[in-house]
Amino acid sequence: MDRYERILALHRRLKSARYPVSLRALMDEVGCSRATLYRDIAYLRDALGAPIESSEGESGFKYDPHEAERFELPGLWLSSDELHALLAAYQLLHNVGPGVLSGALAPLRARIESLLAQQAGGKRWPVERVRVLAFGVRRMDEVVFRTVASAVLERCRLGFEYRARSTDERTRRTVSPQRLTHYRDNWYMDAWDHEREALRSFALDRISAARSIDEAAQDVPDAELDRQLASSYGIFSGPPKAWGTIVFSAKAARWVADEHWHSKQEGRFLPDGRYELRLPYGNAKELLMDVLRYGADAEVVDPPALREQARTMLQLALAAYER
C-alpha cells in the first residue's frame, strides 16, 4: 500500500471509529511500521487538517467527534479499487458511441475525465488500456429509450407497438411500466400489461411508436415483481416451474463454480471433481441455450422433461450437419 492509499485508509478508519484505535491496529490495517505510521498521522493532521486526537501516551488515535462528520480530505481521494471502477465506468460510457444516450452521457464522461485528471495530478490516465467489450448488443431507437425511461421514472402509463421476436407478430400495448432492466448488454422493460392483466417483460429494441399517456401508472409491489420476473432463470422467466440440475465436467467446473447464474442457485463439487449446479427456471429455452454452449462438458440431469428438451435440441443441431 503506497502513502496515498495509507492516508486514505487512515482517514476512513478514524472517521468511522467511535473510540480510539490502537497504534498496533492501525499498523496492521495499513501495513506499515510504527515510524511510517507516525509520519502519516502527522501529515494527515498537520498538512491536511484532520481533527486527530491521541489518547494518553499516543497509544491510540481518533477524530474529534465534533469535527469528524464535517471533515473530509481536500480534493479527490480514491482507493485503487475505486479508481479502477471509475476507469471502467469511463470506458463503458465511452463505448456507448453514437445512438442511445450518447448525447446525454457526454457531460458525465467529461466530468469523469476531470476527476481522473485530479487524481493523476494533471497527468493523463491511459484509459484506452481499460477495455469494456459488449457482446450481442442490439440496435435500439434512442427516442424509444427516452420515452420508455421517462415513463418509468415519471410513473405514467405507456402506449406502444410491439413486434415479438418469437412470432414476428405486431401488437398494440398499453402498460404501466415498472422498471428498466439492463441484461446482457440490452435493455428490457418490466410492465403491467393492462389488456392481458399480467406482468410482462418487453425488449426495448422491439418497441416502436412509443408515447406516454397522461394517466398514472399502476404500481406493482417490488416483492411481486421479483416473484414473477426474477425468481426463475433468464429475462423472460416467469414464476419458477421446476429446478434444473446440470452437471459439468471437472474441466468446466473451474469456470462454472465461480459463475453467478441465478440468485437462488445451489452448487457443489462432486467427489470426482465434476460440479453440480441447481437453479429454478420457468422458461427452459434460455437456460438450455446457456447450458449447451458448454457442449460435451455439460449434462442436464434433472428433471426428465428438461433433459429430454436438451436431447432434442442436440439431435436437431446434429441433423443440420448431416445433410
SVG drawing of the C-alpha trace seen along z (x, -y; Angstrom):
<svg xmlns="http://www.w3.org/2000/svg" viewBox="-58 -22 68 61">
<polyline fill="none" stroke="black" stroke-width="0.4" points="0.0,0.0 1.6,-3.3 1.4,-6.5 -1.6,-7.8 -3.7,-4.8 -2.4,-4.6 -3.6,-8.2 -7.0,-7.4 -7.3,-4.2 -6.3,-6.0 -8.8,-8.7 -11.7,-6.3 -10.8,-4.2 -10.5,-7.2 -13.6,-8.9 -15.7,-5.8 -14.2,-5.0 -16.2,-5.8 -13.3,-5.0 -9.5,-5.5 -7.9,-3.0 -4.7,-1.4 -1.4,-2.0 -1.0,1.7 -4.4,2.0 -3.6,-1.0 -0.2,0.5 -1.8,3.8 -4.6,2.2 -2.3,0.1 0.7,2.5 3.5,0.2 6.0,-0.3 5.5,-2.4 7.7,-5.2 5.9,-5.3 2.5,-5.4 3.6,-8.4 4.7,-10.2 1.4,-9.5 -0.6,-10.6 1.4,-13.8 0.8,-14.5 -2.9,-13.8 -3.1,-16.1 -0.7,-19.0 -0.9,-19.2 -4.4,-18.1 -6.0,-19.5 -7.6,-16.2 -9.0,-16.7 -6.9,-13.8 -6.8,-13.3 -4.4,-11.0 -5.1,-9.1 -2.6,-9.2 0.8,-8.2 -0.3,-8.3 -1.3,-4.6 -4.5,-5.3 -6.0,-7.8 -9.4,-9.0 -11.1,-12.1 -12.6,-14.8 -16.3,-13.7 -17.5,-17.3 -15.3,-17.7 -15.3,-14.3 -18.5,-14.5 -17.6,-17.8 -14.0,-16.9 -13.2,-15.4 -9.9,-15.1 -9.3,-18.0 -9.5,-17.2 -10.3,-13.8 -9.2,-10.8 -9.8,-7.3 -8.6,-3.9 -7.1,-1.8 -10.3,0.3 -12.4,-2.9 -10.0,-4.3 -10.2,-1.1 -14.0,-1.2 -14.0,-4.8 -11.8,-3.9 -14.1,-1.0 -17.1,-3.3 -15.4,-5.8 -14.7,-3.2 -18.2,-1.9 -19.6,-5.4 -17.0,-6.0 -18.0,-2.8 -21.7,-3.7 -20.8,-5.5 -23.4,-7.2 -27.0,-6.5 -28.9,-5.7 -27.9,-8.0 -24.7,-9.2 -25.6,-12.9 -26.9,-12.7 -23.8,-10.9 -21.3,-13.3 -21.3,-15.7 -20.9,-12.7 -17.9,-11.5 -16.4,-15.0 -16.9,-15.0 -15.1,-11.6 -12.3,-12.9 -11.9,-15.9 -11.9,-13.5 -9.3,-11.3 -7.1,-14.4 -7.4,-15.5 -6.4,-12.0 -3.4,-11.9 -2.2,-15.4 -2.9,-16.8 -1.4,-13.9 -3.5,-11.9 -4.5,-8.4 -4.1,-5.9 -7.8,-5.0 -7.6,-3.2 -5.8,-0.4 -9.1,0.5 -11.4,2.3 -15.2,3.0 -16.3,5.4 -20.0,5.5 -21.4,8.7 -24.7,9.2 -25.8,5.5 -29.0,4.9 -29.7,1.6 -32.3,-0.5 -34.2,-3.7 -32.9,-6.5 -36.3,-8.2 -38.0,-5.0 -35.5,-4.6 -36.0,-8.2 -39.8,-7.8 -39.8,-4.5 -37.2,-5.7 -39.3,-8.8 -42.5,-6.8 -40.7,-4.5 -39.3,-7.4 -42.3,-9.7 -44.7,-6.8 -47.1,-7.3 -48.6,-4.8 -47.1,-4.0 -48.6,-3.0 -46.5,-1.4 -46.4,1.2 -44.5,4.4 -43.1,6.9 -42.5,10.2 -39.2,11.8 -40.5,15.3 -43.6,14.9 -42.9,11.7 -46.4,10.6 -47.2,6.9 -49.5,5.9 -50.5,2.6 -49.9,2.5 -50.9,0.2 -48.9,0.8 -47.9,-0.6 -44.1,-0.5 -42.5,0.8 -38.7,0.8 -35.9,0.9 -33.5,3.8 -30.1,3.9 -29.4,7.6 -26.6,9.0 -25.9,5.6 -29.5,5.0 -32.4,3.1 -35.8,4.5 -38.9,3.0 -40.9,4.9 -44.5,3.7 -48.1,4.4 -50.0,5.1 -53.5,3.7 -55.2,5.7 -53.7,9.0 -53.8,8.1 -50.4,9.6 -46.8,8.7 -44.7,8.8 -41.1,8.1 -40.5,6.2 -37.3,5.9 -36.8,2.2 -35.4,2.9 -38.7,4.4 -40.8,1.4 -41.9,-1.3 -44.2,-4.3 -43.9,-4.7 -45.9,-7.5 -46.5,-8.4 -50.1,-8.5 -51.3,-11.2 -52.5,-8.7 -50.8,-7.4 -49.1,-4.1 -50.4,-1.2 -47.7,-0.2 -46.8,3.4 -45.0,4.1 -41.3,4.9 -41.8,8.3 -44.4,9.2 -42.1,8.1 -39.3,10.2 -41.6,13.2 -42.9,13.0 -39.9,11.8 -36.7,12.6 -37.4,15.9 -36.5,18.0 -33.6,18.2 -33.5,15.7 -35.1,12.4 -38.4,13.8 -38.6,16.3 -41.9,16.1 -42.6,17.9 -40.4,21.0 -41.9,24.3 -39.1,26.6 -35.5,26.8 -32.9,27.8 -29.8,29.9 -26.8,29.7 -23.5,31.5 -20.4,30.0 -17.1,31.8 -14.2,31.3 -12.6,29.1 -15.7,26.9 -16.1,26.9 -13.2,24.5 -15.3,21.8 -18.8,22.7 -18.1,22.8 -17.2,19.1 -20.1,18.0 -23.3,16.4 -26.2,17.9 -29.1,17.0 -29.6,15.5 -31.0,18.8 -28.6,21.2 -27.1,24.1 -23.8,25.6 -21.4,28.3 -18.4,30.2 -18.8,33.9 -16.2,36.4 -14.8,37.0 -14.2,33.2 -17.3,32.5 -19.6,29.7 -23.4,29.9 -25.5,26.8 -29.1,26.5 -31.3,23.5 -35.0,22.6 -36.4,22.0 -39.7,21.2 -39.0,21.0 -36.4,23.6 -35.2,22.1 -32.7,19.6 -31.4,22.0 -30.8,24.7 -29.1,22.2 -26.6,21.3 -26.0,24.9 -25.5,26.2 -22.7,23.6 -20.6,25.9 -21.1,28.7 -20.0,32.1 -18.8,30.6 -22.4,30.1 -25.1,32.7 -28.7,31.9 -29.6,34.5 -32.9,33.4 -35.9,33.0 -36.5,35.6 -38.5,33.1 -35.6,30.7 -33.2,33.5 -35.4,34.5 -35.6,31.0 -31.8,30.8 -31.6,34.1 -34.0,32.9 -32.1,29.6 -28.8,31.5 -30.3,34.0 -31.7,31.2 -28.4,29.4 -26.6,32.6 -29.2,33.2 -28.2,29.8 -24.7,31.2 -25.8,34.5 -27.5,33.0"/>
</svg>
